[in-house]
């Protein structure tokens, strides 16, 4: 069994920025003609350098292989999952589930009652993960309202 660890990291660290860069490159490839298709415009490191926010990195045998973030929303009881990613070489080992569980546990510790997120129709792995993890489809919110390739979800903690 591989050694998977989750640590909270500064989103501007070398490991975090490398993961975010790889995620943006993958999304740009999946959504080449989409406005803001790499998702970078919907996330800034400062978004998770505030109270009740977090950026986590998944480590597999001491290599940074995945990440995810929590960003508080305008509603005091709701937090948003951002920048969920696992490098292709580390996929199909349950790492995304470990990241999501860690984020949900942090959300509970921070006092949130709801978790929301957005993913795209060209991310079948993410759609499957969120469905299997108890997330229910909701109307798209915020900047995703008029994005035809966006799908939004929510889970009560």
C-alpha positions in Angstrom: 0.0 0.0 0.0 1.3 3.4 -0.9 1.9 6.0 1.7 -0.6 8.9 1.1 -0.3 11.9 3.4 -2.2 15.1 3.4 -0.6 18.3 4.6 -1.8 21.9 4.8 0.5 24.1 2.7 1.0 27.6 1.7 -0.6 27.9 -1.8 2.4 29.8 -3.0 4.9 27.0 -2.0 6.8 25.3 -4.8 4.8 22.0 -4.4 1.5 23.9 -4.5 2.3 26.1 -7.4 3.6 23.2 -9.4 0.3 21.3 -8.8 -1.8 24.3 -9.6 0.2 24.9 -12.8 -0.3 21.2 -13.9 -4.1 21.5 -13.1 -4.4 24.6 -15.2 -2.6 23.0 -18.1 -4.8 20.0 -18.0 -8.0 22.1 -17.8 -6.9 24.3 -20.7 -6.5 21.1 -22.8 -10.0 19.9 -21.9 -11.6 23.3 -22.4 -9.5 25.0 -25.1 -12.2 27.4 -26.3 -13.8 28.1 -23.0 -13.6 31.5 -21.4 -11.4 31.0 -18.4 -11.1 27.3 -19.3 -8.1 26.6 -17.1 -10.0 27.7 -13.9 -7.2 29.9 -12.8 -9.4 33.0 -12.9 -11.7 31.5 -10.3 -8.9 31.0 -7.7 -6.2 33.2 -6.3 -3.8 31.9 -3.5 -4.9 34.8 -1.3 -8.4 33.2 -1.4 -7.1 30.5 1.0 -4.7 32.5 3.1 -7.5 33.7 5.3 -9.2 32.3 8.4 -11.4 29.2 7.8 -9.6 28.5 4.5 -7.0 25.9 3.6 -4.9 24.5 0.8 -3.9 20.9 1.1 -1.3 18.8 -0.8 -1.4 15.0 -1.1 1.9 13.3 -0.9 2.5 9.8 -2.3 5.8 8.3 -1.1 7.1 11.8 -0.4 6.1 13.2 -3.8 3.5 16.0 -4.2 0.8 14.4 -6.4 -2.4 16.2 -5.6 -4.1 19.2 -4.1 -7.3 20.8 -3.1 -8.5 24.0 -1.3 -11.3 25.3 0.8 -12.5 28.9 0.3 -15.2 30.4 2.5 -18.2 31.7 0.6 -20.4 34.7 1.4 -22.8 32.6 3.5 -21.1 32.0 6.9 -22.1 28.3 6.9 -20.8 27.4 3.4 -17.4 26.7 2.0 -16.3 26.0 -1.6 -13.9 23.3 -2.7 -11.4 24.6 -5.3 -8.4 23.3 -7.2 -9.0 19.6 -6.7 -6.4 17.8 -8.7 -4.3 14.6 -8.8 -1.4 14.2 -11.3 -2.1 11.6 -14.0 0.7 9.4 -12.9 -0.9 9.0 -9.4 -4.5 8.5 -10.5 -6.7 5.5 -9.7 -5.2 5.0 -6.3 -7.9 6.8 -4.2 -5.9 10.0 -3.7 -8.8 12.3 -4.8 -11.1 10.6 -2.2 -8.4 11.1 0.5 -8.1 14.8 -0.5 -11.8 15.4 -0.5 -12.3 13.7 2.8 -9.5 15.8 4.3 -11.1 19.0 3.0 -14.5 17.9 4.4 -13.0 17.2 7.8 -11.3 20.7 7.8 -14.6 22.3 6.8 -16.3 20.7 9.8 -13.4 21.8 12.0 -13.8 25.4 10.7 -17.6 25.2 11.5 -19.1 25.0 8.0 -22.3 23.1 7.4 -22.3 23.0 3.6 -19.7 22.4 1.0 -20.2 23.6 -2.6 -18.1 23.1 -5.7 -18.1 23.5 -9.5 -16.6 21.1 -12.0 -17.0 20.8 -15.8 -18.8 18.4 -18.1 -15.5 17.4 -19.5 -14.3 16.1 -16.1 -16.0 12.8 -15.9 -13.6 11.6 -13.1 -14.6 14.6 -11.0 -18.3 14.1 -11.7 -18.1 10.5 -10.7 -16.1 11.3 -7.5 -18.5 13.9 -6.3 -21.6 11.8 -7.0 -20.1 8.8 -5.2 -19.1 11.1 -2.3 -22.7 12.3 -1.6 -22.7 15.6 -3.5 -26.0 16.6 -5.0 -26.4 18.7 -8.1 -27.5 22.3 -7.5 -28.1 25.2 -9.8 -24.9 26.9 -10.9 -23.9 29.8 -8.7 -21.8 32.9 -9.0 -19.5 33.1 -12.0 -20.8 29.7 -13.2 -24.4 30.7 -13.7 -24.2 31.1 -17.5 -21.4 28.6 -18.2 -22.9 25.8 -20.2 -20.0 23.4 -19.4 -20.2 24.0 -15.6 -21.9 21.7 -13.1 -22.3 22.6 -9.5 -22.8 20.5 -6.4 -23.4 20.7 -2.7 -23.1 18.5 0.3 -24.4 19.0 3.8 -21.8 18.0 6.4 
